[in-house]
């Protein structure tokens, strides 16, 4: 007999060591997916009152323990949504890594050119894409500003979009530049081409 591999036929369960907290909130149930360190990872809601079996607000260890079929389906969707978000973020990070196998030397060259430049890469929690942050104190803010405006071209900062932000701290005269994955790729490609 063939196995049904469709998502509807798959049993969804919590990742190892993770829990689900069900909390009543007015006429809704708030669902919070927590990792093994009890940090909240994903939130969702389900209409209706909390079943009496969960009135003590003990964390759910297995989704199969949720007897209410619709509530269990909402919990399963929450887990699936989290796993899909993680997979999308990982795919974007992997693609960025493939595009920039020379990332460490590129950023080292940038740090050599901009005094006190510090870099940080993380994942934008909304877009699930790579985000590059460059910060520097007063000594390097001018050099970083010149690099970014040179990369942007003749129109300079007039061409900026939602994927790039610059914040100047007046008292410290430091500069923080944040680039989304598309802008980070453009900036790093430009640095590579100019031999930074």
Secondary structure, DSSP 8 states (H G I E B T S, - for coil): -----SGGGS-----TT-EEEEEEETTEEEEEEE-TT--EEEEEEEES---GGGTT---BS-GGG---HHHHHHHHHHHHHHHHHHHHHHHHHHHHHHHTTTHHHHHHHHHHHSTT-EEEEEE-TTT-SEEEEEEE-HHHHHHHHHHHHHHH-TTGGGG--TTEEEEEETTTTEEEEEEEHHHHHHHHHHHHHTT-
